Structures are given as structure tokens and as C-alpha cells.
Amino acid sequence: MKRWIIVAAVAVVLVGGAGGAWALWGGGSPPPEDVAGGGGLGEPATVPVQVGDITDTVVLDAVVQEDPAKEVVAKRGGTVTRVWVGEGQEVDQGAPIATVRAPVDAPPDGGGGEGADGGEGPQTREVNLTAPVGGKVGGLDGLEAGDPVEPGAAVAAISGGRYRAVAEIPPNDLYRFYDDPEEITLKIDKGPPAEECELMSLGAKDSSSDDGSGDSGGDGMPEELMMPGADSGGGEATAQLTCRVPDDMKVFAGVTGKVSVTTGSSEGALLVPATAVRGGSEEGQVVVVGPDGAEEDRDVVLGITDGEMIEVSEGLEEGEQVLDPVPLSEEFDVPGGGEGGEGPDGALVEVG
């Protein structure tokens, strides 16, 4: 006879494992608190709704990247008349990089007008192309006077020598980003002490602008973070967080570390164990036990969680008793009767 694999089987395995571990230590049967302590294994127990403070912190793997170099662009193109700097030279913001003789707009009547030398022909003028940021010059590629430059082409690039830490956010952790992070701390593996890392952007993967001033939406979570694509799968990150590495923190492009992101906090909140709630984002359900022992399924509005406790913003009062762990849901955790058919997620899962 074929039987469905159900989530409850996992709990059975865990209970067996816990009892085995106790026996290895010479204890025989597991102690009573391991069986009915609430939030643990065995039969659910009642736990009170309590008041406390809660902080949600997400720890993500991060990699340090150097800011993209800023290009020095000849918008109108033209001919190079002078190169002011050399490859690798350090320059200040606004320093001249090259001078280009560029065409200017024709007169309104469409006529030619005088050229740079006073004769008939296209109008031109010399334009100084300057460094958009301070940093190291690169990308000259042997540029010299007399070289033609196409409109919109870059004649050089300036590396500002600043760094950012980029962390990919697993899809299911997106639920924990209630708003822009309150605090981000960066710790480099085998590197300097942890320091605060200022938020640059929070959004879809690779959404940071060239100047690192990415848009986090302004009004809380960006839409692309709140509703990740259905084809994102269960593990591949579809969003990322980028923060500015402090200028006095010695890092190198490619080094790895971790960012600790405080995504939310609440003081004087109503709290219950996370295991006492069906659901975990915005809305959920608990089983309330009355003074007479009667059980009631009650819908609640949820706030932040630290992974162990979860805030209940509506639906419960301090001192009420709830079951922990919450009993399995017949709709999602226990499949329907009969042999064969679809499991809760639509997949055929059966054993011989």
C-alpha cells in the first residue's frame, strides 16, 4: 500500500533523534521539559502572550567591490588637441584630462558660418574634458593630440578608489525587510574590526546606478523586493543590498565578509514564540486556549521576528495563552485521504 509523506514525519524523526541523544547520555527517557516545554518537541503546551522588546537582524554574505570608474566623455566628439594627464596619474575632481576641438550647433538659418580659423566651414570650439571625480586616471589607451573622437565616446576613466559591500538577499529573507534597514554593520573576514556601513541601495539585483546612489523606493520596500518573481526559485537571490564601505576601512576588491542588517525593532511589543504561529509575514493564525481549556483558531496581524519570537500587533492580549508549537494545519500540513493524487504543493510525492 502506498502512503503519503507528510510534514509530521519530520517531527517524528526529530523526536526520535532527541530521545536517542538523551539515551546516549545515560538518561533513559527524555526529561519532561523536552516533551511538553512548548516551542520544542512532543505535545503542544500553552505559553502566555508576553510583552517585550524585539529586534530583527539579518546576517548576509557580502563581497567588496570597487566603485565603477567614471568615464570622461566627449559628448560632441571632435579632434583631440591636447592630453593633460598620463595613465595612472592621480587627479582631483575637475582637473583637465584632454582638450577636444568639437563642432558647435549650426546657426538657426542652417548656414555654415566661420570656422575656428575664421574661414568658411563648420563651426568648432575647444572643449576641456574634466575629471568627474577625484581619483586615478585609466583608459587613455595611448590617446594623443590629433586623434579623432566619436560623439559620446569616452577618452578616459577615473577610478575614485572607493568601495562598496554587496550582499545578495535570499528570496525568503525578503519578508524580513519591512523598510529601509535601521543599521548595517560590515565585518570583513580576517580583516579589520566591524564598522557601520551606510546604505547605498536596496532593490533588484544589479540595480545600483553608476554613482552608487541606488533607489530604495523612498516609501519603504521597493515593489520588486515585496513581490519577487515567481521564477526566482527557492534559493537564487533576486535582490541585493549595497552599502558604502567606510573610507578609513582598509579593504581590497574581492574580499569577503558579512553584513549584519537590523531590519526592524519594536519596544513593548506583544510577543509569542514563532513556532506558535501559522504563517510568518503580515498575517497568521494562532490557537488560543481559554480558561476552560477550549481551543480557538484566531487570526492575528504579525510584525517583526527575530527567528525565535514574533510580534503580534493585532489579535491577542497580554496574558492570553496560546499553543506552542501550533498544531499542524489540515489544509497544508496533512494531505487528504486516499491513495495517490497531488500533495499540498501540487507534486506527486509517494512511497511504496
Backbone torsions as a table, in degrees:
resi	resn	phi	psi	omega
1	MET	NA	139.0	179.9
2	LYS	-92.4	142.6	180.0
3	ARG	-131.3	147.3	-179.9
4	TRP	-75.4	143.7	170.2
5	ILE	-85.0	125.0	-178.5
6	ILE	-120.2	162.9	-177.5
7	VAL	-60.3	-31.8	-178.3
8	ALA	-58.2	-26.1	179.9
9	ALA	-61.2	-33.2	178.5
10	VAL	-62.6	-43.4	179.2
11	ALA	-62.6	-37.8	178.6
12	VAL	-61.5	-44.5	179.4
13	VAL	-62.0	-42.4	-179.4
14	LEU	-64.8	-40.6	178.6
15	VAL	-62.8	-44.2	179.3
16	GLY	-61.2	-40.7	179.8
17	GLY	-64.0	-40.7	-179.3
18	ALA	-65.5	-42.8	-179.9
19	GLY	-63.9	-39.0	179.2
20	GLY	-63.0	-40.5	-179.9
21	ALA	-63.7	-40.1	179.2
22	TRP	-63.9	-39.4	-179.2
23	ALA	-65.6	-36.3	179.3
24	LEU	-61.3	-29.3	178.3
25	TRP	-86.8	5.9	174.7
26	GLY	86.1	20.4	-175.2
27	GLY	-97.1	-4.6	-177.9
28	GLY	71.1	-119.4	179.6
29	SER	-77.0	150.9	177.7
30	PRO	-61.2	149.9	179.1
31	PRO	-66.3	154.5	-175.8
32	PRO	-55.8	-39.6	-176.6
33	GLU	-65.7	-23.4	177.8
34	ASP	-74.2	-21.8	-175.3
35	VAL	-94.0	-41.3	-172.7
36	ALA	-129.1	32.7	-176.4
37	GLY	-85.2	-5.9	-178.6
38	GLY	81.7	135.9	178.8
39	GLY	70.8	2.7	-177.4
40	GLY	-122.0	-132.8	-175.1
41	LEU	-103.8	166.3	175.9
42	GLY	84.9	-157.4	-175.5
43	GLU	-69.1	145.5	177.0
44	PRO	-61.7	149.8	174.9
45	ALA	-125.4	161.8	178.0
46	THR	-86.0	138.1	176.1
47	VAL	-130.9	147.4	-177.4
48	PRO	-82.5	150.0	169.5
49	VAL	-74.6	125.1	-175.3
50	GLN	-121.0	164.0	178.8
51	VAL	-104.6	135.3	179.4
52	GLY	-170.3	-179.5	177.4
53	ASP	-100.3	147.8	-178.2
54	ILE	-142.7	141.3	177.1
55	THR	-133.2	130.9	178.9
56	ASP	-101.5	119.3	179.3
57	THR	-122.9	126.4	177.9
58	VAL	-107.6	129.3	177.9
59	VAL	-106.5	124.4	-175.9
60	LEU	-124.6	146.3	172.2
61	ASP	-70.7	140.0	-177.3
62	ALA	-134.9	155.0	174.2
63	VAL	-129.8	141.0	-178.8
64	VAL	-87.9	132.9	177.9
65	GLN	-126.5	144.5	173.1
66	GLU	-77.5	142.5	178.5
67	ASP	-57.0	141.7	176.5
68	PRO	-57.2	141.0	178.3
69	ALA	-65.8	145.4	177.8
70	LYS	-90.0	127.4	-178.9
71	GLU	-80.8	145.9	172.5
72	VAL	-100.3	108.5	-168.5
73	VAL	-108.6	135.7	172.2
74	ALA	-93.3	95.3	-172.2
75	LYS	-60.0	-41.5	-177.2
76	ARG	-95.7	-5.5	-175.1
77	GLY	72.5	-163.6	179.5
78	GLY	133.2	-151.3	-178.9
79	THR	-126.1	131.3	-179.4
80	VAL	-68.8	130.0	176.0
81	THR	-109.3	-20.1	178.5
82	ARG	-161.5	141.5	172.5
83	VAL	-113.3	123.0	-171.3
84	TRP	-92.4	-18.2	-171.8
85	VAL	-131.8	170.5	176.3
86	GLY	-116.8	164.0	179.3
87	GLU	-59.7	131.3	178.2
88	GLY	85.0	-2.0	-178.5
89	GLN	-73.1	141.0	175.6
90	GLU	-84.5	132.6	-179.4
91	VAL	-133.5	159.1	174.4
92	ASP	-90.8	160.0	175.0
93	GLN	-58.7	133.9	179.5
94	GLY	90.3	-5.6	179.5
95	ALA	-68.1	143.5	178.8
96	PRO	-68.8	135.2	177.6
97	ILE	-105.0	-46.8	177.9
98	ALA	-155.1	156.1	174.5
99	THR	-113.0	133.3	-176.9
100	VAL	-125.7	132.8	171.1
101	ARG	-82.4	109.1	-171.6
102	ALA	-113.9	148.8	175.8
103	PRO	-69.9	150.0	175.9
104	VAL	-113.5	166.9	-178.5
105	ASP	-60.9	142.8	177.4
106	ALA	-69.9	155.9	177.0
107	PRO	-57.8	158.1	-177.9
108	PRO	-56.1	-30.9	-178.8
109	ASP	-80.3	-1.2	178.3
110	GLY	82.6	4.1	-179.9
111	GLY	-72.8	173.4	-176.7
112	GLY	-79.1	-56.7	-176.1
113	GLY	84.5	179.9	-177.7
114	GLU	-85.2	143.0	175.1
115	GLY	-81.5	-174.0	-178.0
116	ALA	-63.9	-27.8	-178.2
117	ASP	-94.6	10.0	177.4
118	GLY	89.9	-6.5	-179.1
119	GLY	-90.6	176.2	176.9
120	GLU	-71.2	145.2	178.5
121	GLY	145.6	-179.7	-179.2
122	PRO	-60.0	142.1	177.1
123	GLN	-76.8	137.3	177.3
124	THR	-136.1	163.6	172.8
125	ARG	-152.6	158.1	179.9
126	GLU	-89.2	132.8	-177.1
127	VAL	-123.1	129.5	174.8
128	ASN	-86.3	124.7	174.4
129	LEU	-93.8	122.4	-172.2
130	THR	-113.9	163.9	-179.3
131	ALA	-72.9	124.2	179.6
132	PRO	-71.8	-23.4	177.1
133	VAL	-143.0	162.9	172.1
134	GLY	-78.0	145.3	179.8
135	GLY	160.5	-156.2	-175.2
136	LYS	-101.9	135.1	-178.6
137	VAL	-80.4	135.8	175.3
138	GLY	-148.3	171.4	174.8
139	GLY	76.3	15.1	178.7
140	LEU	-68.0	-33.8	177.5
141	ASP	52.2	44.6	175.9
142	GLY	73.4	20.9	-179.1
143	LEU	-58.0	136.3	178.6
144	GLU	-150.5	166.7	-178.8
145	ALA	-56.9	139.6	-179.5
146	GLY	97.1	-15.2	179.8
147	ASP	-71.7	136.2	174.6
148	PRO	-78.8	149.3	179.1
149	VAL	-129.8	127.1	179.2
150	GLU	-73.7	149.1	176.8
151	PRO	-56.3	131.5	178.6
152	GLY	82.8	0.0	-178.6
153	ALA	-79.9	149.8	177.2
154	ALA	-90.5	131.9	177.6
155	VAL	-95.8	-16.7	-179.7
156	ALA	-166.2	173.1	175.5
157	ALA	-139.4	141.3	-178.1
158	ILE	-112.4	119.6	176.3
159	SER	-91.8	119.4	-174.9
160	GLY	-79.0	-10.3	178.2
161	GLY	72.1	20.9	176.9
162	ARG	-106.3	158.7	-173.8
163	TYR	-129.6	157.5	176.5
164	ARG	-133.2	152.5	174.3
165	ALA	-106.4	130.1	-176.5
166	VAL	-118.2	126.5	-179.5
167	ALA	-125.9	128.6	175.9
168	GLU	-83.5	141.5	-176.2
169	ILE	-105.3	116.4	175.9
170	PRO	-56.5	142.6	-174.8
171	PRO	-50.9	-45.4	-176.3
172	ASN	-69.8	-20.8	177.1
173	ASP	-77.4	-10.2	177.7
174	LEU	-61.7	-27.6	178.7
175	TYR	-62.9	-21.6	-175.5
176	ARG	-90.1	-1.8	177.1
177	PHE	-97.3	90.3	-174.4
178	TYR	-78.7	-26.1	-177.6
179	ASP	-163.0	-173.6	173.9
180	ASP	-58.3	141.0	-178.2
181	PRO	-56.5	143.5	177.9
182	GLU	-77.1	-33.7	-178.4
183	GLU	-157.6	141.9	177.4
184	ILE	-130.0	129.5	177.1
185	THR	-120.9	132.8	-178.9
186	LEU	-108.0	129.8	174.3
187	LYS	-125.4	120.9	179.9
188	ILE	-86.2	134.0	177.7
189	ASP	-59.4	125.3	179.1
190	LYS	55.3	29.0	-176.6
191	GLY	-119.4	-156.9	-177.4
192	PRO	-68.1	169.3	-180.0
193	PRO	-60.8	157.9	-179.1
194	ALA	-64.0	144.1	176.9
195	GLU	-138.9	160.0	177.3
196	GLU	-67.3	141.4	-176.6
197	CYS	-124.4	113.5	-174.0
198	GLU	-73.0	134.0	179.7
199	LEU	-60.7	129.3	173.3
200	MET	-104.4	-47.0	-179.9
201	SER	-156.1	154.1	176.9
202	LEU	-145.4	111.1	-176.3
203	GLY	-179.5	-158.2	-178.9
204	ALA	-60.6	151.5	-177.1
205	LYS	-55.4	134.9	178.9
206	ASP	61.1	32.4	-178.6
207	SER	-94.9	-2.2	-179.1
208	SER	-65.0	140.7	175.2
209	SER	-77.6	169.0	-176.2
210	ASP	-60.3	-31.0	-177.8
211	ASP	-91.3	7.2	176.0
212	GLY	73.3	15.7	-178.5
213	SER	-101.0	45.4	-173.9
214	GLY	-50.7	157.6	-175.3
215	ASP	-100.9	122.7	178.5
216	SER	-97.7	10.9	172.6
217	GLY	99.0	-24.2	175.9
218	GLY	80.3	-42.8	-176.6
219	ASP	-110.9	55.3	179.0
220	GLY	90.4	-147.4	-175.0
221	MET	-66.6	134.8	173.4
222	PRO	-63.1	150.4	-177.1
223	GLU	-59.8	-36.9	-177.5
224	GLU	-69.6	-19.2	176.0
225	LEU	-84.7	-33.9	-177.6
226	MET	-73.1	-28.3	-177.1
227	MET	-130.3	73.5	179.5
228	PRO	-60.4	148.5	-176.7
229	GLY	-58.7	146.6	-177.9
230	ALA	-65.6	-21.6	-178.5
231	ASP	-93.7	14.5	-177.8
232	SER	-75.4	-14.6	178.6
233	GLY	75.8	-174.7	-175.8
234	GLY	-94.9	-8.4	-174.9
235	GLY	-133.4	-28.0	-175.5
236	GLU	-75.9	126.8	-177.3
237	ALA	-68.7	137.5	177.1
238	THR	-113.1	-3.7	-178.9
239	ALA	-137.4	161.8	-179.9
240	GLN	-147.4	156.4	175.9
241	LEU	-114.2	135.7	178.9
242	THR	-126.4	131.9	178.0
243	CYS	-132.8	155.8	-177.3
244	ARG	-82.0	119.4	175.4
245	VAL	-68.5	129.6	-179.9
246	PRO	-55.6	141.8	-176.3
247	ASP	-62.6	-27.0	-178.5
248	ASP	-90.3	4.2	179.7
249	MET	-93.3	119.8	-176.9
250	LYS	-78.8	114.9	-179.9
251	VAL	-139.4	171.1	177.0
252	PHE	-135.9	150.9	178.0
253	ALA	-60.1	130.2	177.6
254	GLY	99.8	-14.8	178.9
255	VAL	-68.9	152.5	-176.5
256	THR	-111.8	163.3	178.9
257	GLY	-172.0	-158.8	178.8
258	LYS	-136.6	145.2	171.6
259	VAL	-111.7	131.4	175.6
260	SER	-100.8	114.7	-171.5
261	VAL	-112.1	115.1	173.6
262	THR	-84.0	107.8	-173.7
263	THR	-92.3	-15.5	179.2
264	GLY	-177.8	156.6	176.9
265	SER	-151.1	155.2	-178.9
266	SER	-150.8	136.0	178.9
267	GLU	-107.8	142.0	179.0
268	GLY	63.0	37.5	-177.4
269	ALA	-90.4	154.1	171.1
270	LEU	-79.8	126.1	-172.7
271	LEU	-125.9	144.2	170.3
272	VAL	-137.6	160.5	175.4
273	PRO	-60.6	142.5	178.6
274	ALA	-60.5	-28.6	-179.8
275	THR	-74.6	-7.6	179.7
276	ALA	-92.6	5.5	-174.0
277	VAL	-124.1	134.0	166.8
278	ARG	-86.3	124.3	-174.5
279	GLY	98.7	174.1	-178.6
280	GLY	-162.3	3.4	-178.6
281	SER	-138.8	112.4	174.9
282	GLU	71.9	-53.4	-178.9
283	GLU	-130.2	149.1	179.1
284	GLY	-160.3	-168.6	-178.6
285	GLN	-145.9	139.2	175.7
286	VAL	-125.3	164.5	174.5
287	VAL	-108.6	111.3	-179.2
288	VAL	-91.3	133.9	178.4
289	VAL	-107.0	119.5	-179.2
290	GLY	-78.3	171.9	179.7
291	PRO	-57.7	-28.4	-179.6
292	ASP	-89.7	5.0	179.5
293	GLY	88.1	-2.2	179.3
294	ALA	-70.0	139.8	-178.6
295	GLU	-103.4	139.6	-177.6
296	GLU	-133.6	123.6	171.2
297	ASP	-75.6	122.8	-176.3
298	ARG	-128.4	131.4	175.6
299	ASP	-76.5	140.0	-179.2
300	VAL	-134.5	157.4	173.6
301	VAL	-100.7	129.2	-172.4
302	LEU	-105.4	151.1	175.2
303	GLY	-111.9	-132.2	-175.5
304	ILE	-87.0	163.7	178.5
305	THR	-138.1	148.3	174.0
306	ASP	-105.1	11.7	179.9
307	GLY	97.2	-25.2	178.1
308	GLU	-110.8	-46.3	177.9
309	MET	-113.3	158.2	179.0
310	ILE	-137.5	142.1	-179.7
311	GLU	-80.6	136.0	173.6
312	VAL	-113.9	109.7	-175.6
313	SER	-88.0	-22.1	177.1
314	GLU	-147.2	144.9	172.5
315	GLY	111.9	-15.8	-179.9
316	LEU	-133.6	161.1	174.9
317	GLU	-125.1	153.2	179.4
318	GLU	-57.0	135.6	177.3
319	GLY	92.9	-17.7	175.4
320	GLU	-63.0	154.5	-177.4
321	GLN	-106.4	135.0	177.0
322	VAL	-127.4	155.5	178.1
323	LEU	-79.1	135.3	177.2
324	ASP	-139.0	121.8	-2.5
325	PRO	-73.6	156.5	179.4
326	VAL	-65.4	137.5	179.6
327	PRO	-59.4	156.5	179.6
328	LEU	-61.3	144.7	177.8
329	SER	-84.3	126.9	179.2
330	GLU	-63.5	-30.1	-176.2
331	GLU	-73.0	-38.1	-172.8
332	PHE	-113.7	-35.4	-172.8
333	ASP	-92.3	-21.6	-178.3
334	VAL	-122.4	118.7	-178.5
335	PRO	-70.8	163.8	178.1
336	GLY	-68.5	165.5	-178.3
337	GLY	-72.4	176.3	178.7
338	GLY	95.7	169.4	-178.4
339	GLU	-104.2	137.7	178.5
340	GLY	76.2	-174.3	-178.9
341	GLY	99.3	-167.6	-175.3
342	GLU	-98.3	144.4	174.0
343	GLY	-80.9	-176.1	-176.1
344	PRO	-58.5	-31.6	-178.6
345	ASP	-96.4	10.0	178.2
346	GLY	88.9	-2.6	-178.4
347	ALA	-96.2	149.8	175.8
348	LEU	-83.6	112.7	-178.5
349	VAL	-128.0	108.9	-178.4
350	GLU	-149.3	160.7	178.5
351	VAL	-126.3	153.7	178.2
352	GLY	-84.6	NA	NA
